[in-house]
Amino acid sequence: MKTNSSQKQPLYVIVLLILAAEAVFILPFVLQRIFRTTFLESFSISQTELGSCFSVYGIVALFSYLFGGPLADRFKPNQLMSVALVLTGLGGIYLATYPNLFNLHVLYGFWGFTTIFLFWAPMIKATRIWGGKNKQGIAFGFLDGGRGLVAALFGSIGVLIFSLFITKDIELTSVEERRIAFKEVITYTSYAVIVIGVSVYFLLKLNVENSEKTEKNAKLITIDNFKIVMRYKAVWLLMIIILCAYYGYKMTDLFSQYAEQVMNYNKIEAAKVGTYLLYLRPVIGVTTGLLADRTRASLWIIIGFLLMSITSLIFYLGIIDDSKTLLFTLSIGTMALGVYSARVLYFATLEEAKIPLAVTGTAVGFISIVGYTPDIFAGLLMGYFLDANKGAIGLQHAFGIMALFTFVGLIASYLFYKHSKSNSPDGL
């Protein structure tokens, strides 16, 4: 039977995939990354309490990865992704009512279900189908790079909406005035996510031979599929690689806070720092994807971890303060280059590892169980250090932990590179 890799896929499909792939995470994560201090004061919560919300999300996501992966091998991507986006957007409308901490935990648990169980594996599988056998690097490069552009655009529009509802100098506004402005940001974002969800249902169509027959015959959970996936050494290494790379990605949440608390930027300037960095993702994603298709995806993951390790050590050592603006800019730019390079490519290695397309959803779910556990502990870990040591010291400690994770990721990615280079016929 022919695989879908021989099918030519429409260009608009990857564009819609990119839009959907980031839109679904804007409400749970991106708004907090760009408006972190505003989010905290608007909901009257601490860093640790926000971290506990992320932990609830991560716990629900943990089970969602396991069961949502096989679900992606049963149903069409547009069906699952559309429902996920609409439900996530409805959750955002509730977020705009400023629920108390308990209900905020419930909401994050709900988002853990909608964004992962219904969305994650279908999105990865759809991207792999679009890339075929020979364009995995560029497919995932477009996906993650494009997601960066979408996040940046959402961020820019969010900052614009926020500033439009602030009628005087940001430093002279009260918390209540900022809460009103931030509510508008959440509301507009929520409706945008719902509209994208409806568009995905009607427009996201992939050319896949025999897909309907395969989907109808597939079972939601098959022990045989899990046995196939677990036979691949690359799968176990990818778990470690994604865990370490994703922890590094979670640390980008702190860039805006570092700009405000250490570099003495105001709230709008600090929000712009996080937004501007997102514009690097499309450039890094497409460039790294092209290079990966000409060499090996795993090679560029190694380079990404090396850059993350170096820059996280610089932040940990406390070299950067408000008198070193250029070094701050270069360091966060270099760290973003490392983070986004690794993030772009870790699922592009599925083809390099020779994991069968038919079990892609199961493989993604199984790998993600461990790979995305930072959703459970990263927020709590960062929150602990930031609340225990205010300002620069807490941020230094947080980046020190990142240095440990990225060093482990560097070792795992090197082992993966050596393993895949051996070109064993069955990938074992």
Summary of the structure (lengths in Angstrom):
residues: 428
radius of gyration: 20.7
end to end distance: 23.5
largest distance: 66.9
contacts: 1651
relative contact order: 0.17
helix: 81%
strand: 0%
